[in-house]
Amino acid sequence: MVATLRTLEGQVTQPFIGGGAIGLSSAYYLNRAGYSVTILDDQTPDQVGSCSWGNAGMVCPSHFVPLAAPGVVKQGLKWLMDPESPFSIELSLSFEMIQWLWQFRKAANPTHVKNSANTLRELGMFSRSLFIELDQTLNFGFTQDGILMLCSEEETLSHELSVSKMARDMGMDAIDLDPEGVAKTETGMATDLAGGVYYPLDCHVNPVTFLSAMKNHLTEQGVSIHHGMYVTGIDGEKNRITMVHTENESWKGDHFVLAAGAFSSKLIHSLGLKMPLMAGKGYSVTMDLPTQKPAIPAILVEARIASTPMGSTWRFGGTMTVTQRSRKINQRKLHAMLRAVSNYYPDYEYDWATSLEPWVGLRPLSADGMPYIGPFEKYPNLIAATGHAMVGVSLATGTGHLVTDIVSKRRPAMDLSNLRPDRF
């Protein structure tokens, strides 16, 4: 994405790179601040291939533990031996993947979690408040029902209770639930579980509705959105980015926002910029008018599945395959995910989902589980807004507001030192 300030003499339209939830949110706040914005998006207008489109739609400040955390590497190695596990790596000998794996392993420690948790909590709460404000204008069906963390095993529940304590110590609401407490909270479907945790401040939205509402509003406000635009090069001179090239056109701008998800690091490689980023392949399915559906969104913890009721539909998704951008569906993992839902909701039947068309997307995974938000030191007019992993929709509005703070040279709404794109 590129943005320039409107002047009395007229407007100069200039592009963002990426039109998912992060790109659209950044465009919204920049446009509101008086900047002329153009979005260059490589997706089709329906955005089905966008990482945001198939997202579970959770707006979850409770997700303050970064992906790179103690125990993750050990658990990941165990899962590599199981072809139906929710985690895998499509190994390659590329320097990009080796570097990412090494940096991720280094970051998976208690000190990193302690230093990162408050940043993620603050960004999550900030984004939540902006969603509430934005829904009053655009009315995209933002729902404040909370989110459940559901555990089928006592060992996992013990870990989740330690996280909920950490949440309360940070000033967040977190309610620990025994099996009876889960049943009283989840009224839509029966459960058979060890227990769980309820985070009442968490919310959810249908990402498809959100993307559509944002696009319609931005178009009405004069923002140009170009689909099917593949960026082929970025020009930099001295300490500034000057131009972005697509297959048939070139775009100038005062500021450039990099919100291209899992493809962001590849686009800036020729500029000599390092921002370790891999793709995390995942799947989701959406059931229209299911026989039954949960009342409350939930994370099915052991299975690493996100479950979200969205109006008359029920969407659930999961799996994480670290890849260099392959979208090939692993049918065995997909069907293992579909079966695993019954471990949490006994009335769910595998046949409800097996005939549905799965969605596959690539989440942008930073090397330490923290988003990349901020300007690059070498090119201060290039602002990163990527690396949000599974919580891109959740953190979209907060990220977009921070991008506008940076471009406008305002003091950012929060400390960005843990999110710098040059931190590696």
JOQUIRA-V500961 format. One record per pair of residues at least 12 apart in sequence whose ideal C-beta (glycine too) atoms are under 6 Angstrom apart, sorted by sequence separation. I is the first residue (numbers start at 1). J is the second residue. D is the distance in Angstrom with one decimal. If there is no record, write none. Layout:
BEGIN
i->[I | I]
j->[J | J]
d->[D | D]
END
This chain:
BEGIN
i->[2 | 27 | 164 | 233 | 265 | 338 | 372 | 373 | 2 | 185 | 231 | 232 | 305 | 1 | 179 | 182 | 304 | 319 | 372 | 385 | 1 | 161 | 231 | 232 | 241 | 294 | 338 | 372 | 1 | 23 | 179 | 293 | 371 | 178 | 229 | 230 | 262 | 371 | 177 | 319 | 385 | 177 | 318 | 19 | 383 | 176 | 177 | 293 | 366 | 1 | 19 | 364 | 13 | 15 | 16 | 17 | 174 | 175 | 289 | 364 | 383 | 14 | 290 | 334 | 365 | 11 | 13 | 15 | 174 | 288 | 363 | 373 | 3 | 173 | 286 | 287 | 363 | 6 | 173 | 286 | 373 | 5 | 6 | 20 | 20 | 21 | 284 | 329 | 375 | 3 | 4 | 20 | 73 | 164 | 284 | 327 | 3 | 283 | 73 | 236 | 282 | 68 | 72 | 231 | 283 | 157 | 160 | 282 | 303 | 384 | 1 | 157 | 68 | 69 | 68 | 70 | 154 | 280 | 281 | 152 | 153 | 281 | 374 | 150 | 151 | 69 | 151 | 278 | 279 | 300 | 151 | 374 | 376 | 377 | 150 | 279 | 373 | 374 | 376 | 149 | 374 | 65 | 148 | 149 | 370 | 371 | 121 | 372 | 66 | 148 | 283 | 146 | 147 | 64 | 146 | 146 | 147 | 292 | 64 | 146 | 64 | 144 | 61 | 143 | 61 | 142 | 61 | 141 | 61 | 141 | 285 | 59 | 140 | 140 | 285 | 59 | 140 | 285 | 138 | 283 | 284 | 283 | 138 | 281 | 279 | 280 | 280 | 60 | 277 | 278 | 58 | 276 | 204 | 275 | 262 | 262 | 189 | 261 | 273 | 204 | 206 | 188 | 189 | 188 | 188 | 186 | 187 | 186 | 277 | 264 | 261 | 255 | 256 | 257 | 258 | 259 | 259 | 257 | 62 | 241 | 62 | 241 | 240 | 241 | 60 | 236 | 59 | 156 | 58 | 156 | 257 | 275 | 57 | 57 | 148 | 150 | 276 | 57 | 153 | 57 | 147 | 148 | 149 | 150 | 151 | 152 | 145 | 55 | 149 | 255 | 192 | 52 | 189 | 190 | 190 | 189 | 47 | 103 | 100 | 99 | 100 | 45 | 44 | 37 | 38 | 39 | 40 | 41 | 207 | 42 | 40 | 24 | 31 | 27 | 152 | 31 | 150 | 27 | 51 | 13 | 17 | 86 | 15 | 54 | 26 | 86 | 92 | 86 | 87 | 88 | 89 | 90 | 15 | 23 | 14 | 22 | 14 | 58 | 16 | 17 | 18 | 18 | 17 | 84 | 2 | 4 | 83 | 4 | 56 | 2 | 57 | 3 | 56 | 84 | 2 | 116 | 1 | 56 | 107 | 104 | 103 | 131 | 100 | 130 | 127 | 127 | 127 | 123 | 126 | 123 | 122 | 119 | 68 | 68 | 67 | 116 | 66 | 66 | 54 | 54 | 51 | 51 | 51 | 67 | 63 | 60 | 59 | 57 | 58 | 55 | 52 | 52 | 26 | 22 | 22 | 21 | 25 | 29 | 33 | 21 | 25 | 28 | 29 | 22 | 26 | 30 | 21 | 25 | 29 | 33 | 22 | 26]
j->[14 | 39 | 176 | 245 | 277 | 350 | 384 | 385 | 15 | 198 | 244 | 245 | 318 | 15 | 193 | 196 | 318 | 333 | 386 | 399 | 16 | 176 | 246 | 247 | 256 | 309 | 353 | 387 | 17 | 39 | 195 | 309 | 387 | 195 | 246 | 247 | 279 | 388 | 195 | 337 | 403 | 196 | 337 | 39 | 403 | 197 | 198 | 314 | 387 | 23 | 41 | 386 | 36 | 38 | 39 | 40 | 197 | 198 | 312 | 387 | 406 | 38 | 314 | 358 | 389 | 36 | 38 | 40 | 199 | 313 | 389 | 399 | 30 | 200 | 313 | 314 | 390 | 34 | 201 | 315 | 402 | 35 | 36 | 50 | 51 | 52 | 315 | 360 | 406 | 35 | 36 | 52 | 105 | 197 | 317 | 360 | 37 | 317 | 108 | 271 | 317 | 104 | 108 | 267 | 319 | 194 | 197 | 319 | 340 | 421 | 39 | 195 | 107 | 108 | 108 | 110 | 194 | 320 | 321 | 193 | 194 | 323 | 416 | 193 | 194 | 113 | 195 | 322 | 323 | 344 | 196 | 419 | 421 | 422 | 196 | 325 | 419 | 420 | 422 | 196 | 421 | 113 | 196 | 197 | 418 | 419 | 170 | 421 | 116 | 198 | 334 | 198 | 199 | 117 | 199 | 200 | 202 | 347 | 120 | 202 | 121 | 203 | 121 | 204 | 124 | 205 | 125 | 206 | 128 | 209 | 353 | 128 | 209 | 210 | 356 | 131 | 213 | 358 | 213 | 358 | 359 | 360 | 217 | 362 | 362 | 363 | 365 | 147 | 364 | 365 | 147 | 367 | 297 | 372 | 362 | 364 | 292 | 364 | 376 | 308 | 310 | 293 | 294 | 294 | 295 | 294 | 295 | 296 | 387 | 386 | 386 | 381 | 382 | 383 | 384 | 385 | 386 | 385 | 199 | 379 | 202 | 381 | 381 | 382 | 202 | 379 | 203 | 301 | 204 | 302 | 403 | 421 | 204 | 205 | 296 | 298 | 424 | 206 | 302 | 207 | 297 | 298 | 299 | 300 | 301 | 302 | 296 | 207 | 301 | 407 | 346 | 207 | 345 | 346 | 347 | 347 | 211 | 276 | 276 | 276 | 278 | 227 | 227 | 223 | 224 | 225 | 226 | 227 | 393 | 230 | 229 | 214 | 221 | 218 | 343 | 223 | 344 | 223 | 261 | 224 | 231 | 304 | 244 | 284 | 257 | 318 | 324 | 319 | 320 | 321 | 322 | 323 | 251 | 259 | 251 | 259 | 253 | 297 | 257 | 258 | 259 | 260 | 260 | 332 | 251 | 253 | 332 | 254 | 306 | 253 | 308 | 255 | 308 | 336 | 256 | 370 | 257 | 317 | 368 | 367 | 367 | 397 | 367 | 397 | 395 | 397 | 398 | 395 | 398 | 398 | 414 | 418 | 368 | 369 | 369 | 418 | 369 | 370 | 359 | 361 | 361 | 362 | 363 | 389 | 391 | 394 | 394 | 393 | 394 | 393 | 392 | 393 | 385 | 385 | 392 | 392 | 396 | 400 | 404 | 393 | 397 | 400 | 401 | 396 | 400 | 404 | 396 | 400 | 404 | 408 | 399 | 403]
d->[3.4 | 5.7 | 5.7 | 4.2 | 3.9 | 6.0 | 4.2 | 5.8 | 4.2 | 5.5 | 5.8 | 5.1 | 3.9 | 5.7 | 5.8 | 4.9 | 5.0 | 5.1 | 5.4 | 5.3 | 1.0 | 5.7 | 5.8 | 5.9 | 4.9 | 5.4 | 4.7 | 4.1 | 5.7 | 5.9 | 5.9 | 4.9 | 4.7 | 5.1 | 4.8 | 5.7 | 3.8 | 4.7 | 5.5 | 5.6 | 5.3 | 4.9 | 5.1 | 4.6 | 5.6 | 5.7 | 5.8 | 4.0 | 3.6 | 5.6 | 3.0 | 5.1 | 5.5 | 4.1 | 4.6 | 5.6 | 5.7 | 4.4 | 5.5 | 5.1 | 5.5 | 5.4 | 4.9 | 5.7 | 5.3 | 4.2 | 4.5 | 4.2 | 5.7 | 5.4 | 5.2 | 5.7 | 4.8 | 5.1 | 5.3 | 4.7 | 5.6 | 5.3 | 5.4 | 4.4 | 5.6 | 5.4 | 5.2 | 4.6 | 5.9 | 4.0 | 5.8 | 5.5 | 5.9 | 4.3 | 5.5 | 4.0 | 5.6 | 4.4 | 2.8 | 5.2 | 4.8 | 5.8 | 5.2 | 5.3 | 6.0 | 5.3 | 5.2 | 5.7 | 5.6 | 4.6 | 5.3 | 5.2 | 4.0 | 3.8 | 5.6 | 4.8 | 3.9 | 5.9 | 4.5 | 5.6 | 5.0 | 5.0 | 4.1 | 5.4 | 5.8 | 5.1 | 5.0 | 5.6 | 5.0 | 5.2 | 5.9 | 5.3 | 5.1 | 4.8 | 5.6 | 5.8 | 5.6 | 5.1 | 4.5 | 4.8 | 4.3 | 5.1 | 6.0 | 5.3 | 5.7 | 6.0 | 5.3 | 4.4 | 5.9 | 5.6 | 5.7 | 4.2 | 4.6 | 5.5 | 5.3 | 5.8 | 5.2 | 4.6 | 5.8 | 4.2 | 3.7 | 5.7 | 4.2 | 5.3 | 4.2 | 4.7 | 5.9 | 5.4 | 3.3 | 5.2 | 4.8 | 6.0 | 5.7 | 5.6 | 5.1 | 5.5 | 4.9 | 4.8 | 4.6 | 5.6 | 4.0 | 5.4 | 4.5 | 5.0 | 4.9 | 5.5 | 5.7 | 5.7 | 3.9 | 4.2 | 4.5 | 5.7 | 5.7 | 4.9 | 6.0 | 3.7 | 4.8 | 5.8 | 4.3 | 4.4 | 5.4 | 4.6 | 5.8 | 5.5 | 4.4 | 5.8 | 5.1 | 4.6 | 3.4 | 6.0 | 4.8 | 5.4 | 5.9 | 4.3 | 6.0 | 4.9 | 5.0 | 5.0 | 5.1 | 4.4 | 5.9 | 5.7 | 3.9 | 5.0 | 5.3 | 5.6 | 5.4 | 4.7 | 4.6 | 5.5 | 4.3 | 5.3 | 5.1 | 5.4 | 5.8 | 5.2 | 4.9 | 4.9 | 5.3 | 5.0 | 5.5 | 5.7 | 6.0 | 4.7 | 4.9 | 4.1 | 5.1 | 5.5 | 5.0 | 5.7 | 5.6 | 4.6 | 5.8 | 4.9 | 5.2 | 5.4 | 4.6 | 5.7 | 5.4 | 5.7 | 5.7 | 5.4 | 4.8 | 5.8 | 4.8 | 4.9 | 5.9 | 5.0 | 4.3 | 4.6 | 5.5 | 5.2 | 5.3 | 5.1 | 4.2 | 4.2 | 5.3 | 5.6 | 5.4 | 5.5 | 5.3 | 5.5 | 5.1 | 5.4 | 5.6 | 4.0 | 6.0 | 4.4 | 5.4 | 5.7 | 6.0 | 5.1 | 5.1 | 4.8 | 4.5 | 4.3 | 4.6 | 3.9 | 6.0 | 4.5 | 3.1 | 5.8 | 4.8 | 5.5 | 3.5 | 4.1 | 4.9 | 5.8 | 5.9 | 5.7 | 5.7 | 4.1 | 3.6 | 2.9 | 5.4 | 4.9 | 4.7 | 3.7 | 4.9 | 5.6 | 3.9 | 5.7 | 3.7 | 5.2 | 3.6 | 5.4 | 5.1 | 3.7 | 5.0 | 4.8 | 3.2 | 5.7 | 4.3 | 5.0 | 5.1 | 4.5 | 4.9 | 3.9 | 3.3 | 5.9 | 3.3 | 5.5 | 3.8 | 4.8 | 4.5 | 6.0 | 5.6 | 5.5 | 5.7 | 5.3 | 4.8 | 5.9 | 5.9 | 4.6 | 6.0 | 5.7 | 5.7 | 5.1 | 5.8 | 5.6 | 4.3 | 4.7 | 5.2 | 4.7 | 5.1 | 6.0 | 5.0 | 5.3 | 4.1 | 5.0 | 3.9 | 3.1 | 4.0 | 5.6 | 5.4 | 4.3]
END
